[in-house]
Amino acid sequence: MTDIDRFSFNVPAGAGRIDSLIAEMLEDISRSRAQQLILQGMVTCGGEAVESKKVKPEEGFLVEVTVPDPEPLSVDPEDIPLDVVYEDGDVIVVNKPKGMVVHPAPGNLSGTLVNALLYHCGDTLSSINGVKRPGIVHRIDKDTSGLIMAAKNDAAHTELSRQLFEHSVTRRYTALVRDNLKDDEGVIDEPIGRDRLDRKRRAVDGSNPKRAVTHYKVLERFGPCTLVECRLETGRTHQIRVHMAYIKHPLLGDPVYGRGSESIRVHGQALHIPEGQLLHAGVLGFVHPRTGEYMEFRADPPEDFLELLSRLRV
């Protein structure tokens, strides 16, 4: 069976053509894909089917978009080792390795966390997010390592999603950022939206921005770089990466918002930083969806991150 996603939004002031508006408002939909959906009768505005990509919708009208996969997507269980930090009948917490994609998408149909969870958990994962994202309540980027939770039934999924929406989930990350921060701690409260020039990127005050708040604290200073702890108050796509780049301290190794593969000079010698942001989700806390007990989990950064820190400390 084809998996289907449904999205809706109200037309903002100053909106242009409907195809461009859909591409701007919906993260994973390109303008050409929006045009295909319009031709397939998958787009309505104000309850009426949109018949042309050139329609300019009126402000405040509700746009509804139905998005089937371009082709049926089969997600198969795969015997991939998991670092399970906690598991019971309602939730599983996994320490995701760097380089693993969370859920299947075009170009990444296997080797994902979802493939591994399907093998490990069988048919116990929640169904709320469909066949592509069973059990997935939140995501972390491919090259970000660390703790991620998944729900094993729909009731648990609904409750954990509520906590995320209300910003009551504890999420603390360790990151290595470029240069020496001026202040020992601070708060970045800047809205994040889609980059107006590159739809794969996010930017402060980009298109359709949403409030984003990151708290940071310096843990250790090394001169050419700084080890920081970042606490998420909101959970926007690429939030820490965008916010730290915004204050001119991009994450080391970040290929999108930083310099990617690079070298820094430490103790008079060049130290190579491989591509892939040095960011680790080290602390995850939430109220258990069944017992009501607050639970908090911790995981150390991966070996390559720790090895780099040891070389910086020499």
C-alpha positions in Angstrom: 0.0 0.0 0.0 1.2 3.5 -0.8 2.1 5.6 2.3 0.3 9.0 2.4 1.2 12.2 4.3 -1.3 15.0 4.7 -0.3 18.6 5.4 -2.3 21.8 5.9 -1.5 25.5 6.5 -3.1 28.9 6.3 -2.1 31.2 3.4 0.2 34.0 4.8 0.0 37.6 3.8 1.7 38.4 0.5 1.7 34.9 -0.8 2.3 34.3 -4.5 1.5 31.4 -6.7 0.2 28.2 -5.1 3.1 26.0 -6.3 5.7 28.3 -4.9 3.8 28.7 -1.7 3.6 24.9 -1.1 7.4 24.5 -1.7 8.0 27.3 0.7 5.7 26.1 3.5 6.4 22.4 3.3 9.9 21.3 4.1 10.2 18.2 1.8 8.2 19.4 -1.2 9.9 21.0 -4.2 8.0 23.4 -6.6 8.0 20.8 -9.4 6.6 18.2 -6.9 3.9 20.7 -5.9 2.9 21.1 -9.5 2.6 17.4 -9.9 0.3 17.2 -6.8 -1.9 20.0 -8.2 -2.3 18.1 -11.5 -3.2 15.0 -9.5 -5.9 16.8 -7.6 -4.1 16.5 -4.3 -4.3 20.2 -3.4 -7.3 22.1 -2.1 -7.6 25.7 -1.0 -10.6 26.9 1.0 -12.1 23.5 0.5 -12.0 23.7 -3.4 -9.6 21.7 -5.5 -6.8 23.8 -7.0 -6.8 23.4 -10.8 -3.8 25.5 -11.8 -0.3 26.0 -10.5 -0.7 29.7 -11.2 -3.5 30.3 -8.7 -2.7 33.0 -6.2 -4.6 32.0 -3.0 -6.3 34.5 -0.7 -4.7 35.3 2.7 -6.1 33.2 5.5 -7.5 30.4 3.3 -6.7 26.8 4.4 -4.5 24.9 2.0 -4.5 21.1 2.3 -2.0 18.9 0.5 -2.1 15.1 0.2 1.3 13.7 -0.6 1.5 10.0 -1.6 5.0 8.5 -2.1 6.0 8.7 -5.7 6.1 4.9 -5.5 5.3 2.3 -2.8 8.0 2.3 -0.2 8.8 -1.0 1.5 10.8 -0.7 4.7 12.4 -4.0 5.6 13.8 -5.1 9.0 17.6 -5.3 9.0 19.8 -7.0 11.5 21.8 -3.8 12.4 23.3 -3.7 15.9 21.7 -1.2 18.2 23.2 0.5 21.3 20.0 0.2 23.4 20.2 2.4 26.5 16.7 1.7 27.8 13.7 -0.4 26.7 10.3 -1.4 28.0 6.9 -2.1 26.5 6.2 1.6 25.7 9.5 3.2 24.7 13.0 2.5 23.6 16.0 4.8 23.9 18.9 4.2 21.5 22.4 5.8 21.3 22.5 6.4 17.5 25.9 6.3 15.8 27.2 9.1 13.7 26.5 8.4 10.0 23.2 6.6 10.5 20.0 8.2 9.0 17.0 8.0 11.3 14.3 6.9 8.8 14.1 5.8 5.1 13.8 8.4 2.4 14.7 8.5 -1.3 18.4 7.7 -1.5 18.5 6.1 1.9 16.1 3.2 1.8 18.2 0.8 4.0 20.7 0.9 6.9 18.5 3.4 8.8 17.6 3.5 12.4 14.0 2.5 11.4 15.3 -0.6 9.6 17.2 -1.6 12.7 14.3 -0.9 15.0 11.9 -3.0 12.9 14.2 -6.0 13.3 14.8 -5.4 17.0 11.2 -4.5 18.0 9.2 -6.4 15.4 5.6 -5.1 15.0 5.5 -3.3 18.3 6.4 0.2 17.1 3.7 2.9 17.0 2.0 3.4 13.6 1.2 7.1 14.0 3.9 8.2 11.5 3.2 5.6 8.9 5.3 2.9 7.3 8.4 5.1 6.7 8.7 6.3 10.3 7.2 3.7 12.7 7.9 4.7 16.3 9.8 7.8 15.4 8.9 10.7 17.7 11.8 13.1 17.0 14.9 13.1 14.8 18.6 13.9 15.0 20.7 14.6 11.9 22.6 11.8 10.1 26.0 13.0 11.3 24.8 13.8 14.8 25.4 11.0 17.3 23.5 10.3 20.5 20.3 9.6 22.2 17.0 9.3 20.4 13.7 7.8 21.7 11.1 5.8 19.8 7.5 4.8 20.8 6.4 1.2 20.9 2.6 2.0 20.8 0.4 4.8 19.7 -0.5 5.9 23.2 3.1 6.3 24.1 3.8 8.1 20.9 1.0 10.6 21.5 2.2 11.4 25.0 5.9 11.8 24.1 4.9 14.0 21.1 2.9 16.2 23.5 5.9 16.6 25.8 8.0 17.6 22.8 5.4 20.1 21.7 5.3 21.6 25.2 9.1 21.8 25.3 9.3 19.7 28.5 11.7 17.1 27.1 15.3 17.5 28.3 17.7 17.6 25.4 21.3 18.5 25.9 24.0 18.3 23.3 27.8 18.5 23.4 29.5 20.3 20.5 32.9 21.6 19.4 32.6 25.0 17.8 35.1 27.1 16.0 37.1 29.8 17.8 36.8 31.1 21.4 33.4 32.2 22.6 33.3 35.6 24.3 30.8 34.7 27.0 30.7 31.6 29.3 27.0 31.1 28.6 24.2 32.6 26.6 20.8 32.2 24.9 20.2 32.4 21.2 16.5 33.3 20.6 16.3 33.7 16.8 13.6 32.3 14.5 14.6 29.6 12.0 13.0 29.0 8.6 14.0 27.6 5.2 17.0 29.4 3.6 15.6 31.6 0.8 18.4 30.6 -1.6 18.9 26.9 -0.8 15.9 24.9 0.3 18.1 22.2 1.8 19.5 24.6 4.3 17.9 26.5 7.2 18.5 30.1 8.2 17.7 32.6 10.9 14.7 34.6 9.6 14.4 32.3 6.6 11.1 31.6 4.9 8.2 30.8 7.2 10.4 31.1 10.3 9.4 29.6 13.7 10.7 30.5 17.1 13.9 28.7 18.0 15.7 28.9 21.4 19.1 27.4 22.1 20.9 27.8 25.5 24.6 27.3 25.4 27.3 27.0 28.1 31.1 26.8 27.7 32.5 23.5 29.1 36.2 23.9 28.0 38.2 26.3 25.9 41.0 25.3 23.5 41.8 28.5 21.7 41.0 27.6 18.1 37.8 25.9 19.3 35.5 25.6 22.3 33.6 22.7 23.8 30.0 23.8 24.6 26.9 22.2 26.0 23.7 23.3 24.1 20.2 22.8 25.6 17.3 22.9 23.2 14.2 24.7 24.3 12.6 24.2 20.8 13.5 21.6 18.2 13.8 23.1 14.7 15.6 21.4 11.9 19.4 21.9 12.2 18.7 24.3 15.1 22.1 24.1 17.0 24.0 24.1 13.7 22.2 27.2 12.4 22.3 29.1 15.7 26.0 28.6 16.4 26.8 29.6 12.8 24.6 32.6 13.3 26.8 33.8 16.2 29.9 33.2 14.1 30.9 29.9 15.9 29.9 27.1 13.5 30.4 23.5 14.5 33.7 22.0 13.5 33.3 19.6 10.6 29.9 20.9 9.6 29.7 20.7 5.8 26.6 22.8 5.5 27.0 25.7 8.0 30.7 25.5 8.7 33.8 24.6 6.7 33.4 20.8 6.5 36.7 18.9 6.5 39.3 21.3 7.8 42.4 21.7 9.9 43.0 23.8 13.1 46.3 24.6 14.7 46.8 23.3 18.2 50.1 23.6 20.1 51.8 24.7 16.8 50.6 21.6 14.9 47.8 21.1 12.4 45.0 18.9 13.6 42.7 17.5 10.9 38.9 17.7 11.5 37.0 15.2 9.2 33.7 16.2 7.6 30.6 15.8 9.7 29.5 18.1 12.5 31.0 17.4 16.0 27.6 17.2 17.7 26.5 14.6 20.2 23.0 14.3 21.9 24.3 13.3 25.3 21.4 13.8 27.6 17.7 12.9 27.0 15.0 13.2 29.7 11.2 12.8 29.6 8.3 11.7 31.7 7.5 8.0 31.1 4.2 7.9 29.1 2.7 5.2 31.3 4.2 5.5 34.8 4.5 9.3 34.9 8.0 9.0 36.3 10.7 11.4 35.0 13.5 9.5 33.4 16.9 10.8 32.2 19.5 9.1 30.2 23.2 9.9 29.3 25.6 8.7 26.7 29.2 9.6 26.2 30.4 11.0 22.8 31.7 8.4 20.3 35.4 7.4 20.3 36.5 9.7 17.5 35.0 12.7 19.4 36.7 11.7 22.7 40.0 11.1 20.9 39.9 14.6 19.4 39.2 16.0 22.8 42.2 14.2 24.3 44.5 15.6 21.5 43.2 19.1 22.2 43.9 18.7 25.9 47.6 17.7 25.5 
